[in-house]
Amino acid sequence: MPIIEIICLANSRKHSGRCIAGLRTDGNGWMRPVSILPEGILQERHYTLTDDSEAQLLDVIRIPFDKPRPQPHHPEDWQIRPDTWELSTRTLTKEHIACLKANLTYGPELLGNAEDRILYPASAHGSITESSLALVQPENLHFHVKARKNGEKQVRVLFELGGADYNLAITDLEWEPRLKSQEIGIYTLDDFGISPFDTPLLTISLSEPLLSEVAGENRCYKLVAALFLAPTGWNPEVEAIEEPPIPEPTPVPAKRAAKRKSEEVIAPSETTEPLIRVAVAGAAGRMGREVVRAVLEAEGMSLALAIDHQNVGADAGELVGCPRANVPIIEDLESALKLIEVDVLVDFTLPDSVFKNLQIALANGVSPVVGTTGLSSEQLERIDALAKEKGIGAFVAPNFAIGAVLMMEFAAQAAKYMPDVEIIELHHEKKLDSPSGTALLTAQKIVEARTQAPTPLPTNTVEKIAGARGATFGDIPVHSVRLQGFVASQEVLFGGLGQTLTIRHDSLDRRSFMPGVVLSVRKVRALEGLVVGLEKLLV
């Protein structure tokens, strides 16, 4: 499991994440760091360096790798370890520049031919291509900004290499949006204020295989993964006669926290709390989407993982109607936690999967916050034991709505004076378990709070239909309703001589649960062992 130093020469968008690649400083060619996420995409936590800045083009960085993971179209792929990348330098030496020049491709062929694509290598008996990355010094470089049929803009980089003409799409994080902001037309570097004394360089990368609707075959397109100016020392004879530029202040590396908050001045004596890294299991479900949105909008939190078997590969932010979060939905929680650092797992999955998820989280030192009901008392005891063994907290709540917690507390108070009670809980038609966890917890609190026995019912009562009087918890009838139109509602009906008392709570929208979820995420790491019930965190 080596730590390998590379010169970063590609920093481009790739689906919901990023692609980074570079040349090894030991002279052993190209490397492309990849994660275990779909198509190996990298997220912010991967390419954030020890000084909290992001890896940039021409940075020399040291990356902890796990093992080679070559693909037919990407033989340079290496799987990364979860450790933080380290910045070696942002100033290239003569040796670094010599390494770049030694790896220049002069054309006319570029990555196998002089076209804008190659056939997917797997179609040629699964053979691996010689290379999927190339560094070039183009001639006659210019840009074409044009309109697609749907009205969106497309940008192409046009250049010559060894006498061959190339016309390639660009995915460079800086230049692609910069060009798309221009009007339709042809542009040169001079239009962007770049001196003719500067030397542009391009990093070309093969795309993932794409099926051609016309030819019916997989193709890997050549993309401009980076456009940058050659470093100082590239053309010493030109630089010697050029007037030295006025030095500009070195920019302070951007902090991750600053991306999620509006700009603010922090006094030197103040410190900022680290972001709580949150994973959401069941992220594509009804409740899971609300949790994803709440985490993205909460101060002091970052979305680290989104787990689900639905919508795999979709960006979690875009899926819930928020800006792109660069967090794709993936299926394998266990593998992801070994690679991506997470503090808290919020689980809104199904009763048959939640217990396994909690065991995986606790085994990796991640504190779970659980909204899935249906855990048995034996399973809760096991969660408590695992959490205490790791010295961390775990939290389970039958209901995260503050009003529902107050409803249960009020019912417990009323039970001291009115022992005769029944519970009706009403939920949407897709809720799988019944009675609800909230109803069971309410009944338990009532039983514990009573100071008098309830009025006995006649012994000769008859149920014309089995279950007409509902299920019972102790001696409290509990009735479950499952109908479209409801989210989560519950009535606790007390009866006495000549009077009734109804305590009711309605969640009209799933957003009603989010303040409780956010509160639990903030507080669970201060717990040790298992705590059940949101009311425990409100005191």
VEXDREN-2710 file (C-alpha; in Angstrom, 1 decimal):
% VEXDREN-2710
k/r/px/py/pz
1/MET/0.0/0.0/0.0
2/PRO/2.4/2.7/-1.3
3/ILE/2.4/6.5/-1.0
4/ILE/3.2/7.8/-4.5
5/GLU/4.0/11.4/-5.5
6/ILE/2.4/12.7/-8.7
7/ILE/2.3/16.0/-10.6
8/CYS/-1.4/16.9/-10.9
9/LEU/-2.1/17.3/-14.7
10/ALA/-5.9/16.6/-14.9
11/ASN/-8.6/18.1/-12.7
12/SER/-11.9/17.7/-14.5
13/ARG/-15.6/17.0/-13.9
14/LYS/-16.8/13.4/-14.1
15/HIS/-20.5/12.7/-13.7
16/SER/-21.3/13.8/-10.1
17/GLY/-17.7/13.9/-9.0
18/ARG/-14.2/14.6/-10.3
19/CYS/-11.4/12.9/-12.2
20/ILE/-7.8/13.7/-11.2
21/ALA/-4.6/12.3/-12.8
22/GLY/-1.0/13.0/-13.1
23/LEU/2.6/11.9/-13.8
24/ARG/4.6/10.1/-11.2
25/THR/7.7/12.1/-10.1
26/ASP/9.7/8.8/-10.0
27/GLY/9.5/8.7/-13.8
28/ASN/7.1/5.7/-14.0
29/GLY/4.4/7.3/-16.1
30/TRP/0.8/8.3/-15.5
31/MET/-1.5/7.5/-12.6
32/ARG/-5.2/8.1/-12.2
33/PRO/-6.5/7.9/-8.5
34/VAL/-9.9/6.2/-8.4
35/SER/-12.3/5.5/-5.5
36/ILE/-14.7/2.6/-4.9
37/LEU/-17.6/4.8/-6.0
38/PRO/-19.2/4.2/-9.4
39/GLU/-16.7/4.6/-12.3
40/GLY/-14.1/5.5/-9.7
41/ILE/-15.2/9.2/-9.3
42/LEU/-13.5/11.3/-6.7
43/GLN/-15.4/13.5/-4.2
44/GLU/-14.2/16.5/-2.2
45/ARG/-13.1/14.5/0.8
46/HIS/-10.7/12.5/-1.5
47/TYR/-8.8/15.3/-3.1
48/THR/-8.8/17.7/-0.1
49/LEU/-5.2/18.0/1.1
50/THR/-3.8/18.2/4.7
51/ASP/-3.9/22.0/4.6
52/ASP/-7.7/21.8/3.7
53/SER/-7.1/23.2/0.2
54/GLU/-8.0/21.2/-2.9
55/ALA/-5.5/19.6/-5.2
56/GLN/-4.8/21.9/-8.1
57/LEU/-3.2/21.6/-11.5
58/LEU/0.6/21.5/-11.3
59/ASP/0.5/20.7/-7.6
60/VAL/2.9/18.0/-6.6
61/ILE/1.0/15.7/-4.2
62/ARG/1.6/12.5/-2.3
63/ILE/-1.3/10.1/-2.4
64/PRO/-1.9/6.9/-0.3
65/PHE/-2.8/4.2/-2.8
66/ASP/-4.2/0.7/-2.1
67/LYS/-3.6/-1.2/-5.3
68/PRO/-3.6/-1.0/-9.1
69/ARG/-7.1/-1.3/-10.6
70/PRO/-6.5/-1.2/-14.4
71/GLN/-9.5/-1.0/-16.8
72/PRO/-9.4/-1.8/-20.5
73/HIS/-9.9/1.9/-21.3
74/HIS/-8.0/3.2/-18.2
75/PRO/-4.9/1.1/-17.5
76/GLU/-3.5/3.9/-15.2
77/ASP/-6.2/3.5/-12.6
78/TRP/-5.0/3.0/-9.0
79/GLN/-7.5/2.6/-6.1
80/ILE/-6.9/5.1/-3.3
81/ARG/-6.9/4.6/0.5
82/PRO/-9.0/6.8/2.8
83/ASP/-6.0/8.7/4.1
84/THR/-5.6/12.4/3.4
85/TRP/-3.5/13.5/0.4
86/GLU/-0.5/15.6/1.2
87/LEU/0.8/18.6/-0.7
88/SER/4.5/18.4/-1.5
89/THR/4.9/21.7/-3.4
90/ARG/3.2/24.2/-5.6
91/THR/6.5/25.2/-7.2
92/LEU/7.8/22.9/-9.9
93/THR/11.6/22.2/-10.0
94/LYS/13.7/21.7/-13.1
95/GLU/13.4/17.9/-12.5
96/HIS/9.6/18.2/-12.5
97/ILE/9.6/20.2/-15.8
98/ALA/12.0/17.6/-17.3
99/CYS/9.5/14.9/-16.3
100/LEU/6.7/16.8/-18.1
101/LYS/8.7/17.3/-21.2
102/ALA/9.8/13.7/-21.3
103/ASN/6.1/12.6/-21.4
104/LEU/4.9/15.0/-24.2
105/THR/3.0/13.4/-27.1
106/TYR/3.9/15.1/-30.4
107/GLY/1.4/13.4/-32.7
108/PRO/0.1/13.2/-35.2
109/GLU/-1.6/10.2/-33.5
110/LEU/-3.0/10.9/-30.1
111/LEU/-4.0/7.9/-27.8
112/GLY/-4.0/5.5/-30.7
113/ASN/-5.2/7.4/-33.7
114/ALA/-5.8/10.9/-35.1
115/GLU/-9.6/10.8/-34.5
116/ASP/-11.7/12.1/-31.6
117/ARG/-12.5/8.6/-30.3
118/ILE/-11.3/5.0/-30.2
119/LEU/-13.3/1.8/-30.1
120/TYR/-13.7/0.5/-26.5
121/PRO/-10.6/-1.8/-26.0
122/ALA/-12.7/-4.6/-24.6
123/SER/-14.1/-5.2/-28.1
124/ALA/-10.6/-6.2/-29.1
125/HIS/-10.5/-9.3/-27.0
126/GLY/-10.4/-7.4/-23.8
127/SER/-6.9/-6.0/-24.4
128/ILE/-5.8/-3.0/-22.3
129/THR/-4.8/0.2/-24.2
130/GLU/-1.3/1.3/-23.9
131/SER/-2.4/4.6/-22.4
132/SER/-5.5/6.7/-21.8
133/LEU/-3.7/9.9/-20.8
134/ALA/-1.5/12.2/-22.8
135/LEU/0.2/15.6/-22.3
136/VAL/0.4/17.8/-25.5
137/GLN/1.7/21.2/-26.5
138/PRO/-0.9/22.2/-29.1
139/GLU/-0.5/24.5/-32.1
140/ASN/-3.1/27.0/-33.4
141/LEU/-5.3/26.5/-30.3
142/HIS/-8.8/28.0/-30.3
143/PHE/-12.3/27.4/-29.0
144/HIS/-15.7/26.9/-30.5
145/VAL/-18.7/27.8/-28.5
146/LYS/-21.8/26.5/-30.2
147/ALA/-25.5/25.7/-29.4
148/ARG/-26.9/22.2/-29.2
149/LYS/-30.4/21.3/-30.6
150/ASN/-31.8/21.7/-27.1
151/GLY/-30.5/25.2/-26.8
152/GLU/-27.7/24.3/-24.3
153/LYS/-24.1/25.5/-25.1
154/GLN/-21.4/23.1/-26.1
155/VAL/-17.7/24.0/-26.1
156/ARG/-15.0/22.4/-28.2
157/VAL/-11.2/22.8/-28.2
158/LEU/-9.7/22.9/-31.7
159/PHE/-5.9/22.5/-32.1
160/GLU/-3.2/21.0/-34.3
161/LEU/-0.7/18.3/-33.2
162/GLY/2.0/17.0/-35.5
163/GLY/0.0/18.1/-38.5
164/ALA/-3.3/16.5/-37.5
165/ASP/-6.4/18.5/-36.6
166/TYR/-8.3/17.7/-33.4
167/ASN/-11.7/18.9/-32.2
168/LEU/-12.4/17.7/-28.7
169/ALA/-14.9/18.4/-25.9
170/ILE/-13.5/19.9/-22.7
171/THR/-14.2/18.9/-19.1
172/ASP/-11.7/21.1/-17.4
173/LEU/-13.3/22.5/-14.2
174/GLU/-12.2/26.1/-14.9
175/TRP/-12.3/26.4/-18.7
176/GLU/-15.5/24.6/-19.5
177/PRO/-17.8/27.0/-17.4
178/ARG/-15.6/29.9/-18.5
179/LEU/-16.2/29.2/-22.1
180/LYS/-19.9/28.4/-21.7
181/SER/-20.3/31.9/-20.3
182/GLN/-19.3/33.3/-23.7
183/GLU/-21.6/34.1/-26.6
184/ILE/-21.7/31.6/-29.6
185/GLY/-18.6/32.0/-31.6
186/ILE/-14.8/31.3/-32.0
187/TYR/-12.3/32.4/-29.4
188/THR/-8.6/32.4/-28.9
189/LEU/-6.4/32.5/-25.8
190/ASP/-5.8/36.2/-26.6
191/ASP/-9.5/36.8/-26.0
192/PHE/-9.0/35.7/-22.4
193/GLY/-6.0/38.0/-21.9
194/ILE/-3.3/35.3/-22.1
195/SER/0.0/36.5/-23.4
196/PRO/1.5/35.1/-26.6
197/PHE/4.7/34.5/-24.6
198/ASP/2.7/31.9/-22.5
199/THR/2.7/28.3/-23.7
200/PRO/-0.6/26.4/-23.3
201/LEU/-0.6/22.7/-22.5
202/LEU/-3.4/20.2/-22.7
203/THR/-4.0/16.9/-20.9
204/ILE/-6.1/14.5/-23.0
205/SER/-8.0/11.7/-21.4
206/LEU/-10.2/8.9/-22.7
207/SER/-13.9/8.9/-21.5
208/GLU/-15.8/6.0/-20.1
209/PRO/-17.2/3.7/-22.9
210/LEU/-20.3/5.2/-24.6
211/LEU/-22.5/3.2/-26.9
212/SER/-22.9/4.7/-30.3
213/GLU/-26.6/4.7/-31.4
214/VAL/-25.5/4.8/-35.1
215/ALA/-22.7/2.3/-35.2
216/GLY/-23.9/0.1/-32.3
217/GLU/-20.4/-0.1/-30.8
218/ASN/-18.8/1.2/-27.6
219/ARG/-16.5/4.1/-28.1
220/CYS/-14.2/6.1/-25.7
221/TYR/-14.1/9.7/-26.6
222/LYS/-11.0/11.9/-26.2
223/LEU/-11.5/14.7/-23.8
224/VAL/-9.5/17.8/-22.8
225/ALA/-9.3/17.0/-19.1
226/ALA/-7.0/20.1/-18.4
227/LEU/-5.9/23.3/-20.0
228/PHE/-3.1/25.2/-18.3
229/LEU/-0.1/27.3/-19.0
230/ALA/3.3/25.8/-18.9
231/PRO/5.2/26.5/-15.6
232/THR/8.0/28.9/-15.2
233/GLY/11.2/27.4/-16.7
234/TRP/9.4/25.7/-19.6
235/ASN/10.8/28.2/-22.2
236/PRO/13.9/29.6/-20.5
237/GLU/15.0/31.5/-23.6
238/VAL/11.7/33.3/-23.9
239/GLU/11.3/34.0/-20.2
240/ALA/14.8/35.5/-20.1
241/ILE/13.8/38.4/-22.5
242/GLU/10.3/38.8/-21.2
243/GLU/9.7/41.5/-18.6
244/PRO/9.2/40.0/-15.2
245/PRO/5.5/40.2/-14.2
246/ILE/4.5/42.0/-11.0
247/PRO/4.1/39.3/-8.4
248/GLU/0.5/38.8/-7.1
249/PRO/-0.2/37.8/-3.5
250/THR/-0.4/34.0/-3.1
251/PRO/-4.1/33.1/-2.6
252/VAL/-5.0/31.5/0.7
253/PRO/-6.2/27.9/0.0
254/ALA/-9.9/27.7/0.2
255/LYS/-11.3/25.8/3.2
256/ARG/-14.0/23.3/2.7
257/ALA/-16.2/25.0/5.4
258/ALA/-16.1/28.2/3.4
259/LYS/-17.8/26.6/0.5
260/ARG/-20.9/25.8/2.5
261/LYS/-21.2/29.1/4.4
262/SER/-21.4/32.7/3.3
263/GLU/-18.2/34.7/3.6
264/GLU/-17.6/35.8/7.2
265/VAL/-14.7/37.3/9.1
266/ILE/-13.4/35.1/11.9
267/ALA/-11.3/36.7/14.6
268/PRO/-7.8/35.2/15.1
269/SER/-8.8/34.0/18.5
270/GLU/-11.8/32.0/17.3
271/THR/-11.9/28.5/16.1
272/THR/-14.4/26.7/13.9
273/GLU/-15.9/23.4/14.8
274/PRO/-15.1/20.6/12.2
275/LEU/-18.0/19.6/10.0
276/ILE/-20.0/16.6/11.1
277/ARG/-19.7/14.1/8.2
278/VAL/-23.1/12.5/7.7
279/ALA/-24.0/9.3/5.8
280/VAL/-27.7/8.7/4.9
281/ALA/-28.9/5.2/4.4
282/GLY/-32.2/5.0/2.5
283/ALA/-31.2/8.3/0.8
284/ALA/-33.5/7.8/-2.2
285/GLY/-36.6/7.0/-0.1
286/ARG/-39.3/9.4/1.0
287/MET/-37.8/10.1/4.4
288/GLY/-34.2/9.7/3.2
289/ARG/-34.6/12.5/0.7
290/GLU/-35.7/14.8/3.4
291/VAL/-32.8/13.9/5.5
292/VAL/-30.4/14.5/2.6
293/ARG/-31.9/17.9/2.1
294/ALA/-31.8/18.7/5.8
295/VAL/-28.1/17.8/6.1
296/LEU/-27.1/19.8/3.0
297/GLU/-28.9/22.9/4.4
298/ALA/-27.7/22.5/8.1
299/GLU/-24.9/24.6/9.4
300/GLY/-21.8/22.6/10.5
301/MET/-22.7/19.4/8.5
302/SER/-21.5/17.9/5.3
303/LEU/-23.1/15.0/3.3
304/ALA/-20.4/12.3/3.2
305/LEU/-22.3/9.3/1.8
306/ALA/-25.7/8.5/0.3
307/ILE/-26.7/4.8/0.4
308/ASP/-29.6/3.2/-1.4
309/HIS/-30.4/0.5/-3.9
310/GLN/-32.5/2.9/-5.9
311/ASN/-31.1/5.7/-8.2
312/VAL/-27.6/4.4/-7.9
313/GLY/-25.1/6.9/-9.4
314/ALA/-27.5/9.9/-9.2
315/ASP/-26.1/12.9/-7.4
316/ALA/-27.8/13.0/-4.0
317/GLY/-28.1/16.8/-4.0
318/GLU/-29.8/17.0/-7.5
319/LEU/-32.1/14.0/-6.6
320/VAL/-33.6/16.1/-3.7
321/GLY/-33.8/19.3/-5.7
322/CYS/-30.7/20.9/-4.2
323/PRO/-27.6/22.0/-6.1
324/ARG/-25.1/19.3/-7.0
325/ALA/-23.5/17.8/-3.9
326/ASN/-20.9/15.7/-5.7
327/VAL/-22.1/12.7/-3.6
328/PRO/-23.4/9.9/-5.8
329/ILE/-25.8/7.3/-4.4
330/ILE/-24.0/4.0/-3.9
331/GLU/-25.2/0.6/-2.7
332/ASP/-22.4/-0.8/-0.5
333/LEU/-22.3/0.9/2.9
334/GLU/-19.6/-1.4/4.3
335/SER/-17.1/-0.8/1.5
336/ALA/-17.7/2.9/1.5
337/LEU/-17.1/3.3/5.2
338/LYS/-13.7/1.7/4.8
339/LEU/-12.7/4.4/2.3
340/ILE/-14.7/7.5/3.3
341/GLU/-14.6/9.1/6.7
342/VAL/-18.0/9.4/8.4
343/ASP/-19.1/10.6/11.8
344/VAL/-22.8/9.8/11.9
345/LEU/-25.1/7.4/9.9
346/VAL/-28.7/8.4/9.7
347/ASP/-30.8/5.3/8.8
348/PHE/-34.3/5.5/7.3
349/THR/-34.3/2.1/5.6
350/LEU/-36.5/-1.0/6.1
351/PRO/-36.7/-3.2/9.3
352/ASP/-35.0/-6.1/7.5
353/SER/-31.9/-4.0/6.7
354/VAL/-31.5/-1.5/9.5
355/PHE/-29.9/-3.9/12.0
356/LYS/-27.2/-4.9/9.6
357/ASN/-26.5/-1.3/8.7
358/LEU/-26.2/-0.4/12.4
359/GLN/-23.7/-3.2/13.0
360/ILE/-21.6/-2.1/10.1
361/ALA/-21.7/1.6/11.3
362/LEU/-20.7/0.7/14.8
363/ALA/-17.9/-1.6/13.7
364/ASN/-16.4/1.3/11.8
365/GLY/-16.8/3.7/14.7
366/VAL/-19.7/5.6/13.2
367/SER/-22.6/6.7/15.5
368/PRO/-26.0/5.7/14.2
369/VAL/-29.1/7.8/14.3
370/VAL/-32.1/5.5/13.5
371/GLY/-35.5/6.5/12.4
372/THR/-36.4/3.0/11.1
373/THR/-38.8/1.2/13.4
374/GLY/-39.2/-2.5/14.0
375/LEU/-36.0/-3.3/15.9
376/SER/-36.6/-6.0/18.6
377/SER/-35.5/-5.6/22.2
378/GLU/-32.7/-8.1/21.6
379/GLN/-31.5/-6.1/18.7
380/LEU/-31.6/-2.9/20.7
381/GLU/-29.6/-4.6/23.5
382/ARG/-27.0/-5.7/20.9
383/ILE/-26.7/-2.1/19.5
384/ASP/-26.2/-0.8/23.0
385/ALA/-23.4/-3.4/23.7
386/LEU/-21.6/-2.6/20.4
387/ALA/-21.8/1.1/21.0
388/LYS/-20.4/0.8/24.5
389/GLU/-17.7/-1.5/23.2
390/LYS/-16.6/1.2/20.8
391/GLY/-17.1/4.0/23.4
392/ILE/-19.5/5.9/21.1
393/GLY/-23.2/6.8/21.1
394/ALA/-26.2/5.4/19.2
395/PHE/-29.6/6.9/19.0
396/VAL/-33.0/5.4/18.1
397/ALA/-36.2/7.5/17.9
398/PRO/-39.7/6.1/17.0
399/ASN/-40.6/9.7/16.0
400/PHE/-38.4/12.7/15.3
401/ALA/-41.2/15.3/15.3
402/ILE/-41.0/17.6/18.3
403/GLY/-44.8/17.8/18.5
404/ALA/-45.0/14.0/18.6
405/VAL/-42.6/13.9/21.6
406/LEU/-44.7/16.5/23.4
407/MET/-47.9/14.5/22.6
408/MET/-46.3/11.4/24.3
409/GLU/-45.2/13.4/27.3
410/PHE/-48.7/15.0/27.7
411/ALA/-50.3/11.5/27.4
412/ALA/-48.1/10.2/30.2
413/GLN/-49.1/13.1/32.4
414/ALA/-52.8/12.6/31.7
415/ALA/-52.6/8.9/32.4
416/LYS/-51.9/9.6/36.1
417/TYR/-55.4/11.0/36.4
418/MET/-57.3/9.2/33.6
419/PRO/-56.3/5.6/33.3
420/ASP/-58.9/4.6/30.7
421/VAL/-57.2/5.1/27.2
422/GLU/-57.0/3.9/23.7
423/ILE/-54.6/4.8/20.9
424/ILE/-55.3/5.4/17.2
425/GLU/-52.3/5.8/14.9
426/LEU/-52.7/6.8/11.2
427/HIS/-50.0/6.6/8.6
428/HIS/-49.6/6.5/4.8
429/GLU/-50.4/3.4/3.0
430/LYS/-46.8/2.4/2.3
431/LYS/-45.7/2.1/6.0
432/LEU/-44.9/-1.6/6.4
433/ASP/-45.0/-2.1/10.2
434/SER/-47.9/-1.7/12.6
435/PRO/-48.5/-0.6/15.2
436/SER/-46.1/2.3/14.7
437/GLY/-43.1/2.7/17.0
438/THR/-44.6/5.9/18.3
439/ALA/-47.9/4.2/19.3
440/LEU/-46.0/1.4/21.1
441/LEU/-43.8/4.0/22.9
442/THR/-46.8/6.0/23.9
443/ALA/-48.5/2.9/25.3
444/GLN/-45.4/2.0/27.3
445/LYS/-45.2/5.5/28.8
446/ILE/-48.9/5.4/29.7
447/VAL/-48.5/2.0/31.4
448/GLU/-45.5/3.3/33.4
449/ALA/-47.2/6.6/34.4
450/ARG/-50.5/5.2/35.6
451/THR/-51.2/5.4/39.3
452/GLN/-54.7/3.7/39.0
453/ALA/-55.9/0.6/37.2
454/PRO/-58.2/1.2/34.2
455/THR/-61.9/0.4/34.4
456/PRO/-62.4/-3.3/33.7
457/LEU/-64.4/-4.1/30.6
458/PRO/-67.2/-6.7/30.6
459/THR/-65.8/-10.3/30.3
460/ASN/-68.5/-11.3/27.8
461/THR/-67.7/-8.9/25.0
462/VAL/-67.9/-10.3/21.5
463/GLU/-65.7/-9.4/18.5
464/LYS/-67.8/-10.0/15.4
465/ILE/-64.7/-9.6/13.3
466/ALA/-61.4/-10.7/14.8
467/GLY/-59.3/-7.7/15.7
468/ALA/-62.2/-5.2/15.8
469/ARG/-60.9/-3.9/19.2
470/GLY/-57.4/-3.5/17.8
471/ALA/-54.2/-4.9/19.1
472/THR/-53.2/-4.5/22.8
473/PHE/-50.1/-3.3/24.6
474/GLY/-50.7/-4.4/28.1
475/ASP/-54.4/-3.5/28.4
476/ILE/-54.3/-0.5/26.0
477/PRO/-56.1/-1.1/22.7
478/VAL/-54.0/0.2/19.8
479/HIS/-55.6/0.7/16.3
480/SER/-53.6/1.2/13.1
481/VAL/-54.9/3.0/10.1
482/ARG/-53.1/2.9/6.7
483/LEU/-54.5/5.3/4.1
484/GLN/-53.3/7.5/1.3
485/GLY/-53.3/11.2/2.4
486/PHE/-51.7/10.6/5.8
487/VAL/-48.1/11.1/6.7
488/ALA/-48.1/10.4/10.4
489/SER/-50.8/11.1/12.9
490/GLN/-51.8/9.8/16.3
491/GLU/-54.7/10.3/18.7
492/VAL/-54.6/9.3/22.4
493/LEU/-58.2/9.1/23.6
494/PHE/-58.8/9.3/27.4
495/GLY/-62.3/8.6/28.9
496/GLY/-63.7/9.4/32.3
497/LEU/-67.0/10.1/34.0
498/GLY/-68.9/12.4/31.7
499/GLN/-65.8/13.5/29.8
500/THR/-63.2/12.7/27.2
501/LEU/-59.7/14.0/26.5
502/THR/-58.1/13.8/23.1
503/ILE/-54.4/14.5/22.6
504/ARG/-53.6/14.5/18.9
505/HIS/-50.5/15.2/16.8
506/ASP/-50.4/15.4/13.0
507/SER/-47.3/15.5/10.8
508/LEU/-48.6/17.0/7.6
509/ASP/-45.2/16.9/5.9
510/ARG/-42.0/14.9/6.4
511/ARG/-40.2/18.1/7.0
512/SER/-41.7/18.0/10.4
513/PHE/-39.2/15.3/11.4
514/MET/-36.1/17.2/10.2
515/PRO/-35.4/19.5/13.2
516/GLY/-35.4/16.3/15.4
517/VAL/-33.1/14.5/13.0
518/VAL/-30.6/17.4/12.8
519/LEU/-30.7/17.8/16.6
520/SER/-29.9/14.0/17.0
521/VAL/-27.0/14.2/14.5
522/ARG/-25.5/17.1/16.6
523/LYS/-25.9/15.3/19.9
524/VAL/-25.4/11.6/19.2
525/ARG/-21.6/11.8/19.3
526/ALA/-21.7/13.1/22.9
527/LEU/-23.6/9.9/24.0
528/GLU/-22.2/6.6/25.1
529/GLY/-24.2/3.5/24.4
530/LEU/-27.8/3.4/23.1
531/VAL/-30.4/6.1/23.9
532/VAL/-34.0/5.7/22.8
533/GLY/-36.5/8.5/22.4
534/LEU/-36.0/12.1/21.3
535/GLU/-37.3/13.4/24.6
536/LYS/-34.0/12.3/26.1
537/LEU/-32.2/14.8/24.0
538/LEU/-34.5/17.7/24.7
539/VAL/-33.7/18.0/28.4
END
